Amino acid sequence: MAELGKKYCVYCLAEVSPLRFRCTECADIELCPECFSAGAEIGPHRRWHGYQLVDGGRFTLWGAEAEGGWSSREEQLLLDAIEQFGFGNWEDMAAHVGASRSPQEVMEHYVSMYIHGNLGKACIPDAIPNRVTDHTCPGGGPLSPSLTTPLPPLDISVAEQQQLGYMPLRDDYEIEYDQDAETLISGLSVNYDDEDVEIELKRAHVDMYVRKLKERQRRKNIARDYNLVPAFLGKDKKEKEKAPKRKITKEEKELRLKLRPLYQFMSCKEFEDFFENMHKERVLRAKIRELQRYRRNGITKMEESAEYEAARHKREKRKENKNIASAKRGKEDGKEGEFAAIENLPGFELLSDREKVLCSSLNLSPARYVTVKTIIIKDHLQKRQGIPSKSRLPSYLDKVLKKRILNFLTESGWISRDAS
């Protein structure tokens, strides 16, 4: 008599309590997996009848020799968990399988049986056919390192990140350049019945999107290379105040203006290093010229150069004193000496004695004085005749010189006091 609670195969009389196949058309027909796979027939039961798998929950999929004794129910829960939570979430998978299994056990069993076991070897071939090949060039392509390699995040505070809309972990901004660029490809789909014209149009959309991505990355690189973010936040002014720099000469300012078109080919640091090196070159050239002058004068040691410089300074001082003394003697000689500074300039013979005194006191050349005098008198005559005139005096004439010349012309009777 069969033991109570146990099930037996009706064909070979083997115990089938863990797993059996029940016929859905014949009553009380239950077969073991071996007899079912061999197509056993008994009584009215035929091999083509429908069947139902009856699992008692104690069936081991890998046999009794498998480690851990995983039942078929646990195996089913494990496969459901890997599909639901994904590979690697072993804690969630262990909770789904049951409290009796730890995350380490779940990981070891799945890797050993389903990946490195016979099932994994049969399902995962060594050479995967029709595998997609990445044909993008290493530089400049849509998946190239120049676009996909993340740059180090900007070193700014949280408040400054909110002000810029900057996300440091993604190295992106909330509002990017050409914010709607993704709309070019968001609705694209590849269909097997697409015509050649439609395929080329979709490729053109992808190319347009790639160009926009390159331009977006180029602008980010420019912002980093030229320190535009610190300039926007006002940090560069504070750094300039803290770090004293050398004074830029007028010649260097003019040179910077001439080389402005080359700024786009250099970063901010490269640009500053370039001009710093040029300054060092000028200093070295000046030092070389100084050493060459010493060599021409027979000086071969630095100790002798100090004596030479002291003697040269004394000579220049004596020359300067002689020039001052000669100028004083010229003033004492009379009017000819008084006008010595302007008597050799063009237009001196056209001036009266009083005009010579005026030009000498104002340190104004006779030609410039005659030009200003002609303009002022011409404007005065046009105003007297009722003709509107707009005086266009030379740029070298400031307010003090203009007032002195107007007063002189008024006192001399060239123009009336109302006009002045």
C-alpha positions as CSV (number, residue, x, y, z in Angstrom):
1,M,0.0,0.0,0.0
2,A,1.3,3.3,-1.0
3,E,2.4,5.6,1.9
4,L,0.0,8.4,2.7
5,G,1.0,11.9,1.3
6,K,3.2,10.5,-1.4
7,K,2.5,10.3,-5.1
8,Y,3.7,7.5,-7.5
9,C,4.0,7.2,-11.3
10,V,1.2,5.0,-12.7
11,Y,3.6,3.5,-15.3
12,C,6.8,2.8,-13.4
13,L,5.5,3.2,-9.8
14,A,8.4,5.6,-8.9
15,E,7.8,8.3,-6.3
16,V,6.8,11.6,-8.1
17,S,6.0,13.8,-5.0
18,P,8.5,16.5,-5.9
19,L,7.5,16.9,-9.6
20,R,5.0,15.1,-11.8
21,F,3.0,15.5,-15.0
22,R,-0.8,15.1,-14.6
23,C,-3.0,14.4,-17.7
24,T,-5.8,16.9,-18.2
25,E,-8.0,14.4,-20.1
26,C,-7.6,11.2,-18.1
27,A,-8.4,10.8,-14.4
28,D,-5.8,9.7,-12.0
29,I,-3.0,9.6,-14.6
30,E,0.3,11.1,-13.2
31,L,3.6,10.3,-14.7
32,C,7.2,10.9,-13.6
33,P,9.4,13.1,-15.8
34,E,11.3,10.1,-17.3
35,C,8.1,8.3,-18.4
36,F,6.5,11.5,-19.7
37,S,9.6,12.3,-21.8
38,A,9.6,8.7,-23.2
39,G,5.9,9.1,-24.3
40,A,4.5,6.3,-22.0
41,E,0.9,5.3,-22.7
42,I,-1.3,3.3,-20.3
43,G,-5.0,2.5,-20.5
44,P,-6.9,5.3,-22.2
45,H,-4.0,7.7,-21.8
46,R,-2.2,8.8,-25.0
47,R,1.0,10.7,-25.4
48,W,-0.7,13.6,-27.2
49,H,-3.1,14.4,-24.4
50,G,-2.8,17.7,-22.6
51,Y,-0.8,17.8,-19.4
52,Q,-0.2,19.9,-16.3
53,L,3.1,20.3,-14.4
54,V,2.6,19.7,-10.7
55,D,5.5,21.0,-8.6
56,G,5.5,20.3,-4.9
57,G,8.2,23.0,-4.3
58,R,10.8,20.4,-3.3
59,F,12.1,19.7,-6.8
60,T,15.8,20.6,-7.3
61,L,16.5,21.9,-10.8
62,W,20.3,21.1,-10.7
63,G,20.0,17.8,-8.9
64,A,20.8,16.7,-5.4
65,E,24.6,17.4,-5.8
66,A,24.1,21.1,-6.4
67,E,25.3,23.4,-3.5
68,G,22.7,25.0,-1.2
69,G,19.8,22.7,-2.1
70,W,17.9,25.3,-4.1
71,S,14.3,24.2,-4.7
72,S,12.4,24.8,-8.0
73,R,10.3,27.4,-6.3
74,E,13.4,29.4,-5.2
75,E,14.8,29.1,-8.7
76,Q,11.6,30.5,-10.1
77,L,11.6,33.4,-7.6
78,L,15.3,34.0,-8.4
79,L,14.6,34.3,-12.2
80,D,11.6,36.6,-11.4
81,A,13.9,38.8,-9.2
82,I,16.7,39.0,-11.8
83,E,14.2,40.2,-14.4
84,Q,12.5,42.7,-12.0
85,F,15.5,44.2,-10.2
86,G,18.4,43.6,-12.7
87,F,21.8,42.1,-12.4
88,G,23.7,43.3,-9.3
89,N,20.9,44.3,-7.0
90,W,21.5,41.2,-4.8
91,E,19.9,42.7,-1.6
92,D,16.5,43.2,-3.4
93,M,16.8,39.8,-5.1
94,A,17.5,38.1,-1.8
95,A,14.5,39.7,-0.2
96,H,12.3,38.6,-3.1
97,V,13.6,34.9,-2.9
98,G,13.1,34.7,0.8
99,A,14.6,35.3,4.2
100,S,16.5,32.0,4.1
101,R,18.8,33.3,1.3
102,S,21.5,36.0,1.9
103,P,22.6,38.4,-0.9
104,Q,26.0,36.6,-1.1
105,E,24.3,33.2,-1.6
106,V,22.0,34.6,-4.3
107,M,25.0,36.1,-6.1
108,E,27.1,32.9,-5.9
109,H,24.3,30.6,-7.0
110,Y,23.2,32.8,-10.0
111,V,26.8,33.3,-11.2
112,S,27.8,29.7,-10.8
113,M,24.7,28.1,-12.3
114,Y,23.3,30.5,-14.8
115,I,26.5,32.2,-16.1
116,H,29.4,29.9,-15.6
117,G,27.4,26.7,-15.5
118,N,26.2,24.5,-18.3
119,L,23.1,26.6,-18.9
120,G,25.2,29.8,-19.3
121,K,27.7,28.0,-21.6
122,A,24.9,26.8,-23.8
123,C,23.0,30.1,-23.9
124,I,25.9,32.6,-24.1
125,P,28.2,31.7,-27.1
126,D,31.9,32.8,-27.1
127,A,31.5,34.6,-30.4
128,I,28.3,36.6,-30.6
129,P,27.1,36.8,-34.2
130,N,25.9,40.1,-35.7
131,R,27.5,42.1,-33.0
132,V,27.3,45.9,-33.5
133,T,30.7,47.5,-34.3
134,D,31.5,51.0,-33.2
135,H,32.7,52.8,-36.3
136,T,33.0,56.3,-34.8
137,C,36.4,57.9,-35.1
138,P,38.3,58.3,-31.9
139,G,38.3,62.1,-32.1
140,G,35.3,64.3,-33.0
141,G,32.7,61.6,-33.4
142,P,29.3,61.5,-31.5
143,L,30.7,58.8,-29.1
144,S,34.3,59.9,-29.2
145,P,36.3,60.6,-25.9
146,S,36.3,64.3,-26.7
147,L,32.6,64.4,-26.2
148,T,31.9,61.5,-23.7
149,T,34.9,61.9,-21.3
150,P,33.7,64.0,-18.4
151,L,35.7,67.1,-17.5
152,P,36.5,67.8,-13.8
153,P,33.6,69.8,-12.3
154,L,33.9,73.5,-11.7
155,D,35.3,74.6,-8.3
156,I,32.4,76.8,-7.2
157,S,30.1,77.0,-4.2
158,V,26.5,75.7,-4.0
159,A,25.1,79.2,-4.2
160,E,27.1,79.9,-7.3
161,Q,26.0,76.6,-8.8
162,Q,22.3,77.6,-8.3
163,Q,23.1,81.0,-9.8
164,L,24.5,79.4,-12.9
165,G,22.1,76.5,-13.0
166,Y,25.1,74.2,-13.0
167,M,25.0,70.5,-12.2
168,P,28.5,69.4,-11.1
169,L,28.0,65.6,-11.1
170,R,26.9,65.8,-14.8
171,D,29.0,68.8,-15.7
172,D,25.9,70.2,-17.4
173,Y,23.8,73.3,-17.2
174,E,20.0,73.5,-16.8
175,I,19.9,75.7,-19.9
176,E,22.3,74.5,-22.5
177,Y,23.3,76.1,-25.8
178,D,20.5,75.4,-28.4
179,Q,18.2,73.9,-25.7
180,D,15.9,72.3,-28.3
181,A,18.6,70.5,-30.2
182,E,17.3,67.1,-29.1
183,T,14.0,67.6,-30.9
184,L,15.8,66.8,-34.1
185,I,16.2,63.1,-33.2
186,S,13.6,62.6,-30.4
187,G,10.9,61.5,-32.9
188,L,13.2,59.5,-35.3
189,S,12.5,55.8,-35.7
190,V,14.0,53.3,-38.2
191,N,11.5,51.2,-40.1
192,Y,12.1,48.4,-42.5
193,D,9.8,49.9,-45.1
194,D,11.5,53.3,-45.2
195,E,12.5,54.5,-48.6
196,D,16.0,55.7,-49.5
197,V,14.9,59.4,-49.3
198,E,13.5,58.9,-45.8
199,I,16.7,57.2,-44.6
200,E,18.9,60.0,-46.0
201,L,16.6,62.6,-44.4
202,K,16.9,60.8,-41.0
203,R,20.7,60.7,-41.4
204,A,20.8,64.4,-42.1
205,H,18.9,65.0,-38.9
206,V,21.4,62.9,-36.9
207,D,24.3,64.9,-38.5
208,M,22.7,68.2,-37.6
209,Y,22.3,67.0,-34.0
210,V,25.9,65.8,-33.8
211,R,27.1,69.3,-35.0
212,K,25.0,70.9,-32.4
213,L,26.5,68.7,-29.7
214,K,30.0,69.6,-30.9
215,E,29.2,73.3,-30.8
216,R,27.8,72.9,-27.3
217,Q,31.0,71.2,-26.1
218,R,33.1,73.8,-27.9
219,R,31.4,76.6,-26.0
220,K,31.9,74.7,-22.7
221,N,35.6,74.3,-23.5
222,I,35.9,78.0,-24.3
223,A,34.2,78.9,-21.0
224,R,36.8,76.8,-19.1
225,D,39.9,77.8,-21.2
226,Y,39.2,81.6,-20.9
227,N,37.9,81.5,-17.2
228,L,34.5,82.9,-18.2
229,V,32.7,81.4,-15.2
230,P,35.0,83.2,-12.6
231,A,34.7,86.4,-14.7
232,F,30.9,86.1,-14.6
233,L,30.9,85.5,-10.8
234,G,33.4,88.3,-10.2
235,K,36.1,86.1,-8.8
236,D,38.7,87.3,-11.3
237,K,38.6,90.8,-10.0
238,K,39.2,89.6,-6.4
239,E,42.1,87.4,-7.6
240,K,43.6,90.4,-9.5
241,E,43.4,92.5,-6.4
242,K,45.1,89.9,-4.3
243,A,47.9,89.0,-6.8
244,P,49.8,92.1,-7.7
245,K,51.1,92.0,-11.3
246,R,53.7,93.9,-13.2
247,K,52.7,97.2,-14.8
248,I,51.9,96.9,-18.5
249,T,53.7,99.4,-20.7
250,K,52.1,101.4,-23.5
251,E,53.9,99.4,-26.2
252,E,52.7,96.1,-24.8
253,K,49.1,97.4,-24.7
254,E,49.4,98.4,-28.4
255,L,50.8,94.9,-29.2
256,R,47.9,93.2,-27.4
257,L,45.5,95.2,-29.5
258,K,47.3,94.1,-32.7
259,L,47.3,90.4,-31.7
260,R,43.6,90.4,-30.6
261,P,42.5,88.3,-33.6
262,L,44.8,85.5,-32.4
263,Y,43.0,85.2,-29.0
264,Q,40.6,82.5,-30.3
265,F,43.6,80.2,-30.9
266,M,44.9,80.4,-27.4
267,S,43.5,79.8,-23.9
268,C,43.7,82.5,-21.2
269,K,46.7,81.0,-19.5
270,E,48.5,80.5,-22.8
271,F,47.8,84.1,-23.8
272,E,49.2,85.4,-20.5
273,D,52.2,83.1,-20.7
274,F,52.9,84.3,-24.2
275,F,53.1,88.0,-23.2
276,E,55.0,87.2,-20.1
277,N,57.6,85.4,-22.2
278,M,57.7,88.4,-24.5
279,H,58.4,90.7,-21.6
280,K,61.2,88.4,-20.4
281,E,62.6,88.5,-23.9
282,R,62.7,92.3,-23.9
283,V,64.4,92.3,-20.6
284,L,67.0,89.8,-21.7
285,R,67.6,91.8,-24.9
286,A,68.1,95.0,-23.0
287,K,70.5,93.2,-20.6
288,I,72.4,91.8,-23.6
289,R,72.7,95.3,-25.2
290,E,74.0,96.6,-21.9
291,L,76.6,93.9,-21.7
292,Q,77.6,94.6,-25.3
293,R,78.1,98.3,-24.4
294,Y,80.3,97.3,-21.5
295,R,82.4,95.1,-23.8
296,R,82.8,97.9,-26.3
297,N,84.1,100.1,-23.5
298,G,86.6,97.5,-22.4
299,I,84.7,96.3,-19.3
300,T,84.9,92.6,-18.6
301,K,83.9,92.3,-15.0
302,M,80.7,93.3,-13.2
303,E,82.7,95.1,-10.5
304,E,84.0,97.5,-13.2
305,S,80.5,98.1,-14.5
306,A,79.4,99.8,-11.3
307,E,82.3,102.3,-11.6
308,Y,81.5,102.9,-15.3
309,E,77.8,103.6,-14.5
310,A,78.8,106.1,-11.8
311,A,81.2,107.9,-14.1
312,R,78.6,108.0,-16.9
313,H,76.0,109.4,-14.5
314,K,78.4,112.2,-13.5
315,R,79.1,113.0,-17.2
316,E,75.4,113.3,-18.0
317,K,74.8,115.5,-14.9
318,R,77.6,117.9,-16.1
319,K,76.0,118.1,-19.6
320,E,72.7,118.9,-18.1
321,N,74.1,121.6,-15.9
322,K,75.9,123.1,-18.9
323,N,72.6,123.2,-20.9
324,I,70.9,125.0,-18.0
325,A,73.7,127.5,-17.7
326,S,73.6,128.3,-21.4
327,A,69.9,128.8,-21.3
328,K,70.3,131.3,-18.5
329,R,73.0,133.2,-20.4
330,G,70.7,133.4,-23.4
331,K,67.9,135.0,-21.4
332,E,70.4,137.6,-20.0
333,D,71.6,138.5,-23.5
334,G,68.2,140.0,-24.4
335,K,65.2,139.3,-26.6
336,E,67.2,137.2,-29.1
337,G,68.1,134.9,-26.3
338,E,64.5,135.0,-25.0
339,F,63.2,133.7,-28.4
340,A,66.0,131.2,-28.9
341,A,63.5,128.3,-28.5
342,I,61.2,129.4,-31.4
343,E,63.4,131.6,-33.6
344,N,64.4,128.7,-35.9
345,L,60.9,127.4,-36.3
346,P,58.8,128.1,-39.5
347,G,56.5,131.2,-39.3
348,F,58.7,133.0,-36.7
349,E,59.2,135.9,-39.1
350,L,55.4,136.5,-39.4
351,L,55.0,137.3,-35.7
352,S,55.1,140.7,-34.1
353,D,57.2,141.2,-31.0
354,R,54.2,140.8,-28.7
355,E,53.2,137.6,-30.5
356,K,56.7,136.3,-30.2
357,V,56.6,136.9,-26.4
358,L,53.1,135.1,-26.3
359,C,54.3,132.1,-28.2
360,S,57.5,131.8,-26.1
361,S,55.5,132.0,-22.9
362,L,53.0,129.5,-24.0
363,N,55.7,127.2,-25.6
364,L,53.6,127.2,-28.8
365,S,55.2,127.0,-32.2
366,P,54.6,130.0,-34.6
367,A,52.9,127.9,-37.2
368,R,50.4,126.5,-34.7
369,Y,49.7,130.0,-33.4
370,V,49.1,131.4,-36.9
371,T,46.6,128.6,-37.6
372,V,44.6,129.2,-34.4
373,K,44.7,132.9,-34.9
374,T,43.3,132.5,-38.5
375,I,40.5,130.2,-37.4
376,I,39.4,132.5,-34.5
377,I,39.4,135.7,-36.7
378,K,37.5,133.9,-39.5
379,D,34.8,132.8,-37.1
380,H,34.6,136.3,-35.7
381,L,34.1,137.9,-39.1
382,Q,31.4,135.3,-40.0
383,K,29.5,135.9,-36.8
384,R,29.5,139.7,-37.5
385,Q,28.0,139.1,-41.0
386,G,25.3,136.9,-39.5
387,I,26.7,133.6,-41.0
388,P,26.5,130.7,-38.5
389,S,29.8,129.1,-38.0
390,K,31.1,126.2,-35.9
391,S,34.5,126.6,-34.6
392,R,36.8,123.6,-35.1
393,L,39.9,124.3,-33.3
394,P,42.9,121.9,-33.4
395,S,43.1,119.1,-30.8
396,Y,46.3,120.3,-29.3
397,L,44.6,123.6,-28.2
398,D,43.3,123.1,-24.6
399,K,41.1,125.6,-22.7
400,V,44.0,127.5,-21.0
401,L,45.8,128.2,-24.3
402,K,42.5,129.2,-26.0
403,K,41.7,131.6,-23.3
404,R,45.1,133.2,-23.3
405,I,45.1,133.6,-27.1
406,L,41.5,135.1,-27.1
407,N,42.5,137.6,-24.4
408,F,45.6,138.6,-26.5
409,L,43.6,139.0,-29.7
410,T,41.0,141.1,-27.9
411,E,43.6,143.4,-26.2
412,S,45.3,143.8,-29.6
413,G,42.0,144.8,-31.3
414,W,41.8,141.8,-33.7
415,I,38.4,140.8,-32.4
416,S,35.8,142.7,-30.2
417,R,35.1,141.9,-26.6
418,D,31.6,140.7,-27.3
419,A,33.0,138.0,-29.6
420,S,35.5,136.8,-27.0
